[in-house]
Amino acid sequence: MYTTYVLYSPNFDRIYIGLTNNIERRIKEHNAGGNRSTKAYRPWKIIQTDKFETRIDARKREKYLKSYRGRKYVRDKVLPAKPINLII
């Protein structure tokens, strides 16, 4: 099982889009500073997750979310909703 996820940093108004097979571990890594591109913008909150059976399908979703239209979708539709309270 693979998960495409969208993180939001409320302190810096930044979004990060990623893909993993273990969402709990990955969020811990982001919030512990284990990722160079997200370290400076901690803490991160999960605002969306999508689960997929194959890595290929998850990668397609990740690529869409990282595109201009995908980021616009996240900013316009997902971000106004309340973030999921899963900071580990």
C-alpha positions in Angstrom: 0.0 0.0 0.0 1.4 3.4 -1.0 0.3 6.8 0.2 0.5 10.2 -1.6 0.4 12.9 1.0 0.2 16.7 1.2 1.8 18.5 4.1 1.2 22.1 5.1 3.4 24.4 7.2 1.1 27.0 8.8 4.0 29.1 10.1 5.4 29.6 6.6 2.3 28.9 4.4 4.2 26.2 2.4 3.0 22.9 1.0 5.0 19.7 0.4 3.8 16.8 -1.6 5.3 13.3 -1.3 4.9 9.6 -1.6 5.6 6.8 0.9 4.8 3.3 1.9 4.8 4.2 5.6 3.0 7.5 6.4 3.6 7.6 10.1 7.4 7.1 9.8 7.6 9.7 7.0 5.8 12.4 8.9 8.1 11.8 11.9 11.1 12.2 9.6 9.7 15.5 8.2 9.0 16.9 11.6 12.3 15.7 13.1 14.3 17.6 10.3 15.3 14.4 8.4 14.5 15.9 5.0 16.6 18.8 3.8 13.8 20.4 1.7 11.3 20.5 4.7 13.6 21.0 7.6 13.4 24.8 7.7 9.6 24.9 7.6 8.7 22.7 10.5 6.2 21.8 12.0 4.2 20.1 9.2 0.6 19.0 9.3 -1.0 16.5 7.0 -3.8 18.0 5.0 -4.5 15.2 2.5 -3.7 11.6 2.0 -4.6 9.3 -0.9 -3.9 5.5 -0.7 -3.0 3.4 -3.7 -2.3 -0.3 -4.3 0.6 0.2 -6.6 3.6 2.6 -6.5 2.9 3.5 -10.1 -0.6 4.8 -9.3 0.7 6.7 -6.3 3.4 8.3 -8.4 0.9 9.5 -11.0 -1.1 11.2 -8.3 2.1 12.7 -6.8 3.1 14.1 -10.2 -0.3 15.6 -10.7 -0.3 17.3 -7.3 3.1 18.7 -8.0 2.0 20.2 -11.3 0.6 23.8 -11.6 -3.0 22.5 -11.7 -2.4 20.1 -8.8 -0.9 22.8 -6.6 -3.8 25.1 -7.5 -6.2 22.4 -6.5 -4.4 22.0 -3.1 -4.4 25.7 -2.4 -8.1 26.3 -3.6 -9.8 23.1 -2.4 -7.8 21.2 0.1 -6.0 23.9 2.1 -9.2 25.8 3.2 -10.4 22.6 4.9 -9.2 21.8 8.4 -5.9 20.0 8.6 -5.7 16.4 10.0 -4.3 16.5 13.5 -1.5 14.0 13.0 1.8 15.5 14.2 3.9 12.7 15.4 
